[in-house]
């Protein structure tokens, strides 16, 4: 018997029976609530359009309570404290400023939180729009509202880290703080790549739904789940045809060891030159493809034991 | 159990018609992907609720159930990415909670559960739902080439596992 036939038979046998009796009727209150929320969100968006426009003009539309990891007096600034070797060409482009990248990430989060799907769509890069398509974006926007949108009232710390990409200025915006996701309050980290195109910053967000490669943790990896020792090397799955790196507490590092694994994948390892300090650290796994596409995965880690 | 066969796609006149036609099959499919029928039902119901809210637009799509499937898969996989849920899942690692005959197809199901989630999803959509490569690509938001790669790798892994066992 072919593997296909075995699979068809096994899956048909193993799929659990589902009784849908009364389910549609039980869903009705939730459907009514969803309609109400949607109307409120649309109404809020329309009613506040003038206010939002005015706020945008003065450059103040930001995540409420957000803490900018920058020095306003010396703008633009690269908010990176380097304790090891300098990052690979981690120089800020002369123009535009990193602070504008932080603003576009903030605006995107605020749009998602307000249910302003059109506004969030407008802030995406050309790459992202072409890759996802509007109907694809509509299909995942609820997840985005609950995911990235949950930062809107969390007052996260924002940090912009420039990444050396030949095709376009790119900054990875890292959000860190305490937020509520699915009713659970947790220390969390997210990363949003932004690119500068057509004279403005846009959110380069298409990896996880657009079919673009996204770095991932290795199967069975405990990275992000269990504490690291101060001298732990970081291992993950990267792209064989991309430049793999990791942002460690705002420091972009591409001095990684990379071993091809076939099928377009690479085993990537980065070992710290000096032991990690004890406490919480933010890691962002990064892949830069030849096309200039940048995809990221943020992983908060806890280091236990003595470090530097 | 009676084998699942694909139904001729109807043009749903309302979200309820879409629900009556496709809810049970979608939940069964996602239960195979995620290993938990309750989480699968939650994801599919959430997707139908979104379909109700945006019905005016979704009803004009060529494949409204494809939209619901994509939303449901996305919700299911996002939930499973959650650190806490994942940690709990690693701890329990048990078979689907509701299976008619736990012994049926055990080797294949065990092998299926060991696949990376994208390979597992592609395999379920192909061999349970009977979707085409293009439909799987739409459901997973990946290219058709990526679907081919996932299916190829899934079949290879499953074949190796079955040869060993």
Interface residues (C-beta under 8 A of the other chain):
Chain A: X3 X4 X6 X7 X8 X9 X10 X11 X12 X13 X14 X15 X16 X17 X18 X20 X23 X24 X27 X30 X31 X34 X35 X38 X132 X135 X136 X138 X139 X140 X142 X143 X147 X181 X182 X184 X186 X209 X210 X211 X219 X224 X225 X263 X264
Chain B: X1 X2 X3 X4 X16 X19 X20 X23 X24 X27 X28 X29 X31 X32 X37 X41 X45 X46 X48 X49 X50 X52 X53 X54 X57 X61 X67 X70 X71 X74 X75 X78 X79 X82 X83 X84 X86 X87 X96 X97 X98 X99 X100 X101 X104 X105 X107 X108 X109 X112 X116 X123 X124 X127 X128 X137 X141 X142 X143 X146 X149 X153 X155 X158 X159 X162
